[in-house]
Amino acid sequence: MFNKKPKKFQTGRLIVTDEITDMMENEDFKTFVYASYIRYCANDWGDLEKRDKKLNRQNLKHGGNLGGRYFDEENNWEIWILTSDSRDRTIISLPNKTVDERRAEAGNLEGNGLSDS
């Protein structure tokens, strides 16, 4: 379906929140999520502010969390993709979750989603 570009960094285990998983029953949303993840892995941070993109570039070189924001105007969909500074996990979620909620869920969702090999 997509020409997958090589990853520029390790993403670790891919964790998809329950909300995203439920919404992926819609094929168009599923395509949006997969396309966003491919962009993310190619260092395309989506709809972030310039300063946040710059921070991602610095964190790629020196270590630190990475994040992307992807928005589909036509359908009013927004997702966030976040990779831990240790590069052991990446979470795809809706923006209504706080960082602490995502961290708490990450411990419970490792069986859900896709593994990155």
C-alpha positions in Angstrom: 0.0 0.0 0.0 2.8 2.5 0.9 6.4 2.7 -0.1 7.9 2.5 3.4 10.9 4.7 3.9 13.6 3.4 6.1 13.4 4.5 9.7 15.9 7.2 10.9 15.6 6.1 14.6 14.4 3.2 16.7 10.8 3.3 17.7 10.8 0.3 20.0 7.5 -1.4 20.7 4.5 0.3 19.0 1.6 0.9 21.3 -1.8 2.0 20.0 -4.3 3.3 22.5 -7.7 1.6 22.7 -9.4 4.7 21.2 -7.2 4.6 18.1 -7.7 0.9 17.8 -11.5 1.3 17.9 -11.4 4.1 15.4 -9.2 2.0 13.0 -12.3 0.1 12.1 -12.8 3.0 9.7 -10.5 2.1 6.8 -9.9 5.8 6.0 -8.8 6.5 9.5 -6.6 3.3 9.5 -4.9 4.6 6.3 -4.4 8.0 7.9 -2.7 6.4 11.0 -0.5 4.2 8.9 0.5 7.0 6.6 1.2 9.2 9.6 3.4 6.6 11.2 5.4 6.1 8.0 5.9 9.9 7.9 7.0 9.9 11.5 9.5 7.2 11.0 11.0 9.2 8.1 11.5 12.2 10.4 8.4 14.1 9.1 7.0 15.4 12.3 3.7 16.5 10.7 1.9 19.5 12.0 4.2 20.6 14.8 5.4 24.1 15.4 8.8 25.0 14.1 10.3 25.1 17.6 9.0 21.6 18.3 10.4 20.3 15.0 13.8 21.8 16.0 13.6 20.2 19.4 13.0 16.8 17.7 16.1 17.3 15.5 18.2 18.1 18.6 16.8 15.1 20.5 17.6 12.8 17.5 21.3 13.8 17.9 21.6 14.1 21.7 18.8 12.0 23.0 15.3 12.9 24.3 11.7 12.3 23.6 10.4 12.6 20.0 6.9 13.6 19.0 4.7 14.2 16.0 1.3 15.6 15.4 -0.8 14.7 12.4 -4.0 16.4 11.4 -6.5 15.5 8.6 -8.5 18.6 8.0 -11.1 16.9 5.8 -12.1 14.5 8.5 -11.1 16.6 11.5 -8.8 13.8 12.8 -5.7 14.4 14.9 -3.3 11.9 16.3 -0.1 12.2 18.3 2.9 9.9 17.9 5.4 9.9 20.8 8.6 8.0 21.2 10.4 7.7 24.6 13.9 9.0 25.0 15.1 5.5 25.5 13.6 4.6 22.1 12.0 1.5 23.7 8.3 2.4 22.9 6.3 4.6 20.7 2.7 5.5 21.4 0.0 6.5 19.0 -2.9 8.3 20.7 -5.5 10.9 20.4 -4.6 14.3 21.8 -7.1 14.2 24.6 -4.8 12.0 26.7 -2.4 13.6 29.1 1.2 12.4 29.2 0.7 10.7 32.5 -2.4 8.8 31.2 -0.4 7.6 28.2 2.4 6.4 30.4 0.0 4.6 32.7 -1.7 3.0 29.7 1.6 2.0 28.1 2.2 -0.4 30.9 -1.1 -2.0 30.2 -1.2 -1.9 26.4 2.0 -3.7 25.4 0.0 -6.6 24.1 -2.1 -4.3 21.9 -0.9 -2.7 18.7 2.1 -3.8 16.7 5.6 -4.8 17.7 8.5 -3.0 16.0 11.2 -5.5 15.0 
